[in-house]
Every structure is written in structure tokens, then in C-alpha cells.
Amino acid sequence: MKRQKPNILFFFTDDQRFDTIHALGNEQIHTPHLDSLVERGTTFTHAHIPGGTCGAVCRPSRAMLHSGRTLFHLDRNGKDIPPNHTTLGESLREAGYTNFATGKWHNGKSAFARSFDSGDEIFFGGMNDHWNVPVYRFDPTGKYGKKCPYIAEPKSSNQREIRHCDHIEPGKHSTDLFVDSAIDFLQQYERSSPFFMYLSLMAPHDPRTMPEEFLRMYDPEEINLPENFAAQHPIDTGALRIRDELLASFPRTVDEVKRHIAEYYAMISHLDHAFGRVCSVLDKKGFTENTIIVFAGDNGLAVGQHGLMGKQNLYDHSVRVPLVFGGPGIPEGKTQNSLVYLLDIFPTLCDFACVDIPSSVEGKSLAPCLSDLNHDIRNNLYLAYADSIRGITDGRFKLIEYYGGDTQLFDLGKDPREKFNIAECEAEATRLAGMRRELVEMADHYDDFTHPKGEKFWRKRQDLRAIY
């Protein structure tokens, strides 16, 4: 008897850090519905993004997710996914799935059109006021032409940005707007074919606003200050005055950072509530037993750690993300510590759906890691930000090199918050030299040397390039 293909629900968040789920150790945050998924699924504790080639880190992150491509093999920093890069949605559609999407899509209208055959409340931008989101209805032609004009926040004091959309539903938070759309789809779904639902939020990305009831859950005075809080970052990252970093004053203050964290947690509790609403409908429709649920975030966020607010760096708070699988065949209540990338989700879902993995995909299926919780698919991860930072981690140690010549080495086993730089310790000289060689070798492996951003970085760090 041929095995029934599972439904797939992919719940994707924006700027959610890896350590923002109560069941995974954060005692201050309230996430009962995500906790439930953790209890009945498997959590990849060391899921990462490779970094980003531009300040809007979420754009290449999402392009890697949907194409399975590595960071330096994307088109235009992920602005588009070209036709020769098969998307996850395309693979599942060809295998008989009915594909539905709602929420944020940051990788080009043509790529969306070939990935989904239904959808609603589609946001093609990167960020927006959560209470006034310019969205499109699904357009089967894939044109999504200029329709109603929407005046966005000014890019500068004398310039306004005009976007276009089908409609704006003022007064409904983006999380509820997208989740309501997903629920409508589930309630009406009666087909015999399996579905692939991509539910992509804008939360908890700033501006951090949410229904009042969730904000009241957190008193800033009761928020624990991060152990690695700093008034300012000691090294030039190449992005110390980027938009994300201007959300708080300089130098950083304790009270302001605690307020930001409280608002960040409130947004996550709101999206957790929304996730619970979706799961409730899955139950009522009888879909749960045959639905693979994937919960993940597109990148992390500093929110006061290391004197930073954004994600334009290579610390764990910015490159590590939540990744939880639940559903038929997934071990329950387990954790998996293998080093993985988000782009590995694509081939993993292909394996779950018994679909051939496209030749353009560079990610590695996590199916073996779920069959054997001690299985590793990589020994290390290569990390990069724009033309200013490069790094490598083996899960225990992390090396970070900056374009200005600064070096950091962290023992993540003893120092998970990356507070103590041991690069100058004589006892670590051999390790440092070995990791530097490996960094350069991996730069070559991932074609960083020939990428425009990589060329700039390695031109500035000829001392490292000479190792190769």
C-alpha cells in the first residue's frame, strides 16, 4: 500500500532568536503553544543561518530557505529566486501538493507565483507598520501589478516611498491578519491531495507593537538583563549605525534595553497564541495526525547583547534560530544538536514528501538526524556578514574575523554568551591557527572569494587570504 503523503505546515517568524521558547530554557517568556510543539517534536538546538550579504539579513535567509542554495550562490542577495533555482513550493506542487501561502514574501513576485497555487494577504515587502499592512490577494497570473497606492514611511526627510497592493486592512495586527487567512484556508480545505501551507509572519520584527494584553504580560523592571549586555560594541562590525542599531540610544542603557526585551517577548507571546489557533483548527479538521509542522525563524536579534540591537553580526544571538519539527514519524520531546542551516529544511521536506531533491539544492536533508539523534551532517559552519565579518564554528569554538583586522575566538562550551575573547591566549594559539586555515578553506569551498562582498572582505584581510 502506497504511503499517504503528509500535509506540511511551515510556520515562519521574522527576527525570532533561538532562545525565545520557554520549554527550551527561557523561564521569562510565555510560549505555551510552542512549548507543546517542543514536547511532541524534535528541536534542532544548533540551527543557524550562514549570515547575510546585506543589512536586510532576512532577505537572503528566506531565499536560501526556498531555494536550498548557499549564501554566495543566490541571485542579487536573494532579491529574486531565478527560474533555474527550483523552489521548495515548485517541488511540492509537481508532486501533487496544493500550495497555499500567506504573509511575508521577500524574494520576488515571479518566484512566489511559481511556488504557490493559492494564497491570500500576501506581503511582498520587508517590514511595515504591523497594523496597516499593504497586502495582495492571490493573483493566478503572477503579475501582482500596481493596484492601490500605499504611502510608506519616508526613506529620508524629503522622500516618500510609494508601494502598491490590493488592499489594506487597518486595525488588524499583521500576525492576526496572516493567521486568519491561514485558518480560512484550513477550514475550507476538503481536497484529497495533501497541502503545503507557508505561513510567514512579520513578527517579532520591529516596530514592536502587539495587542495590549500581551504587552501587559511583561514588566520591563522584572526582565533579566542579558549576561553579555554592553553599553557599546568594542569592534567595528561595518554596521554599527545601520537602521537596526538606531532603534536604541548610544550608549545603550539598562532601562531602555529591558523595555525593548519586554516588547520583543510580548510579540513572541502574541505569535505563540496565533500558532495555537492554527494548531486548534488542524485538530478540529482532523489534519494533525498527518501533518508535518515546521516552526522556524529567519534570523536572530541582539536586543542589547554585546551593545548591539540588530542581526548584522555573527554572534549566536543573531545567527542561531529556532527550528522544531513535529508530526508523523518525528521523535517526540527530543533535541538534536547537529550543526544545521535553515536551507537544509528544503531537502528534508522533500524526503518527508517522497519527492526528488532538485539538483540546484545545496542543503542537506535532516532526515538522518531525525532517525538517529546522534547523527551529524557537518563538522562546522561557515558564517559571513556583508563585506565586513567572516566566521566559523564547530559548535564548541567559534572564530570571528573582522575587516578591520580584529579577531575573536570564543569557547562556546564554557562561554555560551560569547563574553570572553580568548584569541590572545597563548594556550589557544594552535587552535586559532587551525581555525583560521579552515576559515579560508571554507571561504573557497563556498565561493566567497569570487562573490562581490567576499572579494571586498578578503582584499582587506590579505593576512588571512595568504594562508590559502
Secondary structure, DSSP 8 states (H G I E B T S, - for coil): ------EEEEEEESS--TT--GGGT-TT---HHHHHHHHTEEEETTEE--EESSS-THHHHHHHHHH---GGGSBGGGTB--TTS--HHHHHHHTT-EEEEEEE--S-HHHHHHH-SEEEEEE-SS---TTS-EEB---TTS-----EEEE---SBTTB--EEEESEE-TTS-HHHHHHHHHHHHHHH---SS-EEEEEE--TTSSS----HHHHTT--GGGS---TTB-SS-SS--S-TTSGGGGGS-SS--HHHHHHHHHHHHHHHHHHHHHHHHHHHHHHHHT-GGGEEEEEEES----TTBTT--SS-S-SHHHHEE-EEEESTT--TTEEE---EEGGGHHHHHHHHTT----TT-----SHHHHHSTT--S-S-EEEEETTTEEEEE-SSEEEEEETTS-EEEEETTT-TT-----TT-GGGHHHHHHHHHHHHHHHHHTTTTTSHHHHHHHHHTHHHHTT-
